Amino acid sequence: MRWYYQPLLVKQIYHFLITQHACCLYNLFLYCFCCVETAKDNKWLKAFGNNLKKLRQDKGLTQANLAFEANLSESQIQRIEYGNHNFSILTLLALSKALEVSPSKMLELN
C-alpha cells in the first residue's frame, strides 16, 4: 500500500475545520493521506459513493440534476457514486451545498 501526501489540501482542510466544525479526525486524515493503490481498491470511496447516492435519491435528484447544482460533470457524479473517483474536499463541499446537507452528514459512512 502506498501513501500519497497531498499538501495542497492542508489549507483547505484548515478552512473546513474552521467553517464546518469537523470533529472526525479519521475522515480528515483521509483527505491528506490517501492510502489508495487504485480507486477500485478503496472501500471508503465506495461507502461514500453509496451514501451520496442515497442522499441524492432522498432529495429526488437525478445524477444530471446533482451535477448541475454542484457545477460538476455528470460523469464525475457517476464515478464518485461507483467509488471510482478520489475527489477533493472542494468537490465534497460543492456536493454538500447542492444537496443542502452538511459535509459531516455526507461523511457518515455506516
CYANA upper distance limits for C-alpha pairs under 8 A (distance plus 0.5 A):
  1 MET  CA     35 CYS  CA      7.04
  1 MET  CA     36 VAL  CA      7.38
  1 MET  CA     37 GLU  CA      6.67
  2 ARG  CA     35 CYS  CA      6.42
  2 ARG  CA     36 VAL  CA      7.07
  2 ARG  CA     37 GLU  CA      6.77
  3 TRP  CA     33 PHE  CA      6.66
  3 TRP  CA     34 CYS  CA      6.43
  3 TRP  CA     35 CYS  CA      5.36
  3 TRP  CA     36 VAL  CA      7.53
  4 TYR  CA     33 PHE  CA      6.16
  4 TYR  CA     34 CYS  CA      6.10
  4 TYR  CA     35 CYS  CA      7.25
  4 TYR  CA     36 VAL  CA      8.40
  5 TYR  CA     32 CYS  CA      6.51
  5 TYR  CA     33 PHE  CA      5.58
  5 TYR  CA     34 CYS  CA      7.55
  6 GLN  CA     10 VAL  CA      8.09
  6 GLN  CA     31 TYR  CA      8.30
  6 GLN  CA     32 CYS  CA      5.89
  6 GLN  CA     33 PHE  CA      7.08
  7 PRO  CA     32 CYS  CA      7.51
  8 LEU  CA     12 GLN  CA      8.02
  9 LEU  CA     13 ILE  CA      6.51
  9 LEU  CA     31 TYR  CA      7.68
  9 LEU  CA     32 CYS  CA      6.90
  9 LEU  CA     88 SER  CA      8.50
  9 LEU  CA     89 ILE  CA      8.03
 10 VAL  CA     14 TYR  CA      6.76
 10 VAL  CA     32 CYS  CA      7.25
 11 LYS  CA     15 HIS  CA      6.83
 12 GLN  CA     16 PHE  CA      6.56
 12 GLN  CA     89 ILE  CA      7.71
 12 GLN  CA     90 LEU  CA      8.34
 13 ILE  CA     17 LEU  CA      6.58
 13 ILE  CA     28 LEU  CA      7.69
 13 ILE  CA     31 TYR  CA      8.37
 13 ILE  CA     89 ILE  CA      8.08
 14 TYR  CA     18 ILE  CA      6.86
 15 HIS  CA     19 THR  CA      6.58
 16 PHE  CA     20 GLN  CA      6.04
 16 PHE  CA     21 HIS  CA      7.88
 16 PHE  CA     22 ALA  CA      7.71
 17 LEU  CA     21 HIS  CA      5.60
 17 LEU  CA     22 ALA  CA      5.70
 18 ILE  CA     22 ALA  CA      8.38
 20 GLN  CA    102 SER  CA      8.31
 20 GLN  CA    103 PRO  CA      8.06
 20 GLN  CA    104 SER  CA      8.43
 22 ALA  CA    104 SER  CA      7.25
 24 CYS  CA     28 LEU  CA      7.25
 25 LEU  CA     29 PHE  CA      6.44
 26 TYR  CA     30 LEU  CA      7.02
 27 ASN  CA     31 TYR  CA      7.38
 27 ASN  CA    107 LEU  CA      7.86
 28 LEU  CA     32 CYS  CA      7.40
 29 PHE  CA     33 PHE  CA      6.53
 30 LEU  CA     34 CYS  CA      5.84
 30 LEU  CA     35 CYS  CA      8.12
 31 TYR  CA     88 SER  CA      8.03
 31 TYR  CA     89 ILE  CA      7.64
 36 VAL  CA     41 ASP  CA      7.47
 36 VAL  CA     42 ASN  CA      6.70
 37 GLU  CA     41 ASP  CA      7.34
 38 THR  CA     42 ASN  CA      7.57
 39 ALA  CA     45 LEU  CA      7.78
 39 ALA  CA     83 GLY  CA      7.28
 39 ALA  CA     84 ASN  CA      5.58
 39 ALA  CA     85 HIS  CA      6.65
 39 ALA  CA     86 ASN  CA      6.90
 40 LYS  CA     83 GLY  CA      7.25
 40 LYS  CA     84 ASN  CA      6.20
 42 ASN  CA     46 LYS  CA      7.24
 42 ASN  CA     83 GLY  CA      8.05
 43 LYS  CA     47 ALA  CA      6.65
 43 LYS  CA     83 GLY  CA      8.36
 44 TRP  CA     48 PHE  CA      6.63
 45 LEU  CA     49 GLY  CA      6.55
 45 LEU  CA     80 ILE  CA      7.92
 45 LEU  CA     83 GLY  CA      5.16
 45 LEU  CA     84 ASN  CA      7.75
 45 LEU  CA     85 HIS  CA      7.97
 45 LEU  CA     86 ASN  CA      7.55
 46 LYS  CA     50 ASN  CA      6.73
 46 LYS  CA     80 ILE  CA      8.44
 46 LYS  CA     81 GLU  CA      7.60
 46 LYS  CA     82 TYR  CA      6.67
 46 LYS  CA     83 GLY  CA      4.48
 46 LYS  CA     84 ASN  CA      8.06
 47 ALA  CA     51 ASN  CA      6.77
 47 ALA  CA     83 GLY  CA      7.94
 47 ALA  CA    109 LEU  CA      6.59
 48 PHE  CA     52 LEU  CA      6.58
 48 PHE  CA     80 ILE  CA      8.42
 48 PHE  CA     81 GLU  CA      7.88
 48 PHE  CA     83 GLY  CA      7.80
 48 PHE  CA    106 MET  CA      7.93
 48 PHE  CA    107 LEU  CA      7.33
 48 PHE  CA    109 LEU  CA      6.85
 49 GLY  CA     53 LYS  CA      6.64
 49 GLY  CA     80 ILE  CA      5.90
 49 GLY  CA     81 GLU  CA      4.16
 49 GLY  CA     82 TYR  CA      6.28
 49 GLY  CA     83 GLY  CA      5.88
 50 ASN  CA     54 LYS  CA      6.75
 50 ASN  CA     81 GLU  CA      6.48
 50 ASN  CA     82 TYR  CA      7.98
 51 ASN  CA     55 LEU  CA      6.68
 51 ASN  CA    106 MET  CA      7.32
 51 ASN  CA    108 GLU  CA      8.36
 51 ASN  CA    109 LEU  CA      7.23
 52 LEU  CA     56 ARG  CA      6.52
 52 LEU  CA     81 GLU  CA      6.89
 52 LEU  CA    106 MET  CA      7.31
 53 LYS  CA     57 GLN  CA      6.57
 53 LYS  CA     81 GLU  CA      6.53
 54 LYS  CA     58 ASP  CA      6.53
 55 LEU  CA     59 LYS  CA      6.89
 55 LEU  CA     99 LEU  CA      7.89
 56 ARG  CA     60 GLY  CA      6.92
 56 ARG  CA     61 LEU  CA      5.97
 56 ARG  CA     62 THR  CA      7.68
 56 ARG  CA     63 GLN  CA      8.27
 56 ARG  CA     66 LEU  CA      7.80
 56 ARG  CA     99 LEU  CA      7.38
 57 GLN  CA     61 LEU  CA      6.22
 57 GLN  CA     62 THR  CA      7.74
 59 LYS  CA     99 LEU  CA      7.75
 61 LEU  CA     65 ASN  CA      6.16
 61 LEU  CA     66 LEU  CA      6.68
 62 THR  CA     66 LEU  CA      6.76
 63 GLN  CA     67 ALA  CA      6.52
 63 GLN  CA     74 GLU  CA      6.58
 63 GLN  CA     77 ILE  CA      6.88
 63 GLN  CA     78 GLN  CA      7.63
 64 ALA  CA     68 PHE  CA      6.70
 64 ALA  CA     73 SER  CA      8.44
 64 ALA  CA     74 GLU  CA      5.88
 65 ASN  CA     69 GLU  CA      6.74
 66 LEU  CA     70 ALA  CA      6.49
 66 LEU  CA     74 GLU  CA      8.44
 66 LEU  CA     77 ILE  CA      8.27
 66 LEU  CA     95 LEU  CA      8.20
 66 LEU  CA     98 ALA  CA      7.20
 66 LEU  CA     99 LEU  CA      8.09
 67 ALA  CA     71 ASN  CA      6.25
 67 ALA  CA     72 LEU  CA      5.25
 67 ALA  CA     73 SER  CA      5.93
 67 ALA  CA     74 GLU  CA      5.68
 67 ALA  CA     76 GLN  CA      8.47
 67 ALA  CA     77 ILE  CA      6.90
 68 PHE  CA     72 LEU  CA      6.88
 68 PHE  CA     73 SER  CA      7.95
 68 PHE  CA     74 GLU  CA      8.42
 69 GLU  CA     98 ALA  CA      5.79
 70 ALA  CA     94 ALA  CA      5.65
 70 ALA  CA     95 LEU  CA      6.00
 70 ALA  CA     97 LYS  CA      7.78
 70 ALA  CA     98 ALA  CA      5.70
 71 ASN  CA     94 ALA  CA      8.09
 72 LEU  CA     76 GLN  CA      7.16
 72 LEU  CA     77 ILE  CA      7.81
 73 SER  CA     77 ILE  CA      7.11
 74 GLU  CA     78 GLN  CA      6.79
 75 SER  CA     79 ARG  CA      6.64
 76 GLN  CA     80 ILE  CA      6.66
 76 GLN  CA     85 HIS  CA      7.99
 77 ILE  CA     81 GLU  CA      6.63
 78 GLN  CA     82 TYR  CA      6.67
 79 ARG  CA     83 GLY  CA      6.61
 79 ARG  CA     84 ASN  CA      5.45
 79 ARG  CA     85 HIS  CA      5.78
 80 ILE  CA     84 ASN  CA      6.37
 80 ILE  CA     85 HIS  CA      5.54
 80 ILE  CA     86 ASN  CA      7.95
 80 ILE  CA     87 PHE  CA      7.87
 87 PHE  CA     91 THR  CA      6.76
 87 PHE  CA     92 LEU  CA      7.97
 88 SER  CA     92 LEU  CA      7.08
 89 ILE  CA     93 LEU  CA      6.76
 90 LEU  CA     94 ALA  CA      6.69
 91 THR  CA     95 LEU  CA      6.61
 92 LEU  CA     96 SER  CA      6.62
 92 LEU  CA    103 PRO  CA      7.23
 93 LEU  CA     97 LYS  CA      6.65
 93 LEU  CA    103 PRO  CA      6.85
 94 ALA  CA     98 ALA  CA      6.69
 95 LEU  CA     99 LEU  CA      6.58
 96 SER  CA    100 GLU  CA      6.28
 96 SER  CA    101 VAL  CA      5.68
 96 SER  CA    102 SER  CA      6.25
 96 SER  CA    103 PRO  CA      5.97
 96 SER  CA    106 MET  CA      7.54
 97 LYS  CA    101 VAL  CA      7.01
 97 LYS  CA    102 SER  CA      8.04
101 VAL  CA    105 LYS  CA      6.92
101 VAL  CA    106 MET  CA      7.79
102 SER  CA    106 MET  CA      7.21
103 PRO  CA    107 LEU  CA      6.90
104 SER  CA    108 GLU  CA      7.05
